[in-house]
Amino acid sequence: MTLRGPLTAAAITAACDDVDGLLRHEVHVVVAVSGCDLSVVDAVSRMRLLARRCRGQLEVVGADVRLFTACGLGDVLSGDSPS
């Protein structure tokens, strides 16, 4: 899945619904981020909650490491995210 900010509330809801469906089918979800902003951080934080609830795997690539770490989401980032 790809997320490009800024995202509307409807886009966040739709993306989370898609991720929820994948996680319920035990799919390892990789989210590629471009145009990282707080709306993307919001979407990823919701996806992380869904992944925890489903005991699924969520990985984020391409995100702003400093922004995500400052928001407490550093644990979902893969090693190839830009600084």
C-alpha positions in Angstrom: 0.0 0.0 0.0 1.2 3.5 -0.7 0.3 6.6 1.3 0.9 10.1 0.0 0.1 13.1 2.2 -1.8 15.1 2.8 -4.7 12.6 3.4 -8.3 13.5 4.0 -10.3 11.8 6.8 -12.1 9.7 4.3 -8.8 8.6 2.7 -7.4 7.6 6.1 -10.6 5.6 6.9 -10.5 3.8 3.5 -6.8 3.0 3.8 -7.3 1.6 7.3 -10.2 -0.5 6.1 -8.0 -1.9 3.4 -5.2 -2.7 5.9 -7.7 -4.2 8.4 -8.9 -6.6 5.7 -5.4 -7.6 4.8 -4.3 -8.1 8.4 -7.4 -10.3 9.1 -6.2 -12.5 6.3 -2.7 -12.7 8.0 -1.0 -10.7 5.2 2.2 -8.9 6.1 1.4 -5.3 5.3 4.1 -2.9 3.9 3.1 0.7 3.7 5.2 2.9 1.4 5.1 6.6 2.4 5.8 9.6 0.3 4.8 13.2 1.1 5.0 12.4 4.8 3.0 14.8 7.0 0.9 14.4 10.1 -2.1 13.0 8.2 0.1 10.1 7.1 1.4 9.7 10.7 -2.3 9.6 11.9 -3.1 6.9 9.3 -0.1 4.8 10.2 -0.8 5.1 13.9 -4.3 3.8 13.3 -2.9 1.0 11.1 -0.5 0.1 13.9 -3.4 -0.3 16.3 -5.2 -2.5 13.8 -2.1 -4.7 13.4 -1.7 -5.0 17.2 -5.4 -6.0 17.5 -5.0 -8.6 14.8 -1.6 -9.7 15.9 -0.5 -8.9 12.4 2.7 -7.4 10.9 2.9 -3.8 9.7 6.0 -2.3 8.2 6.5 1.3 7.0 9.1 2.3 4.3 10.1 5.7 3.0 8.8 7.6 6.0 10.5 10.5 7.8 12.4 8.7 10.6 12.5 11.8 12.9 8.8 12.6 12.5 7.7 9.0 13.1 10.1 8.6 16.0 8.9 11.8 17.6 5.3 10.6 17.3 6.2 7.3 19.0 6.0 5.2 15.8 9.7 4.4 15.2 9.0 0.7 15.8 7.0 0.3 12.6 9.7 1.7 10.3 11.9 -0.6 8.3 15.6 0.0 8.0 15.6 1.7 4.6 13.5 4.8 5.7 15.2 8.1 4.9 16.5 10.3 7.8 
